[in-house]
């Protein structure tokens, strides 16, 4: 199966590297997980600069640092059971497709779960911008 075109709002499977893992010297994330593409912009070199936000089951310690995905959207994306949050304060940046893009297990080579609805993506975008303006967000470069 071919790789999807990177678009803001697309949820992909990715080997996300958390800032605490990076601070310990890790170069790869300990777990592949769904991540929402926040930015996909063409660079001067022709590459596509991509920024992703991770999806996690862990309830946020700071509710303002995460956005809960409604259960009906989780089902539509094919995410597993349980509650899911998108983190607003932890991001990875990489050149598409990068070496950490992963196929979804049992999907016959598919790399994406589907698109977030426009309204949810807009909340995600606004939340990330607010965290970045308040200097409460971390972006780990994966290049």
C-alpha positions, 0 to 999 in steps of 0.5 A, a space after each residue: 500500500 502506498 503512503 498517504 499524502 500528509 495533510 493537517 488533520 490526518 491521523 497516522 501511526 508514528 513512533 513518537 518520541 516524548 520530550 522526557 525520552 529525548 532528555 534521557 538521550 533516546 533517539 526513537 520513541 518507545 511505542 508506535 501510536 496514533 498521531 495527528 498531523 498538525 502541519 504539513 508544509 512544503 519547504 524550500 528544498 521540496 520536502 514536506 515539513 511535518 509536525 504531529 501531536 500524539 494520541 494517548 490513553 493517559 488522562 492528562 495531569 493538566 487538562 489544558 494540555 490535552 484535548 479529549 477525542 469524542 468516542 464516536 470519532 475514536 470509533 470512526 478512526 478505528 482506535 481501540 476502546 477506551 478514552 483517548 486524548 491528543 496532547 497539545 504540549 508535546 510535538 514531533 517535527 520531521 521531514 515526510 515521510 521520515 523513518 518513524 512512520 509505521 503501518 497500522 497492525 493488521 491493516 494490510 500496510 495502511 499508515 493512516 486511520 483517517 481524518 479528524 473532523 474539521 471542528 476537532 482539528 480546529 480545537 487542536 490547532 488553537 490549543 497548540 497555538 495557545 500552548 506555544 504562545 505561553 511557552 508551554 509546548 515542546 517540539 522535538 526535531 526528528 531529522 
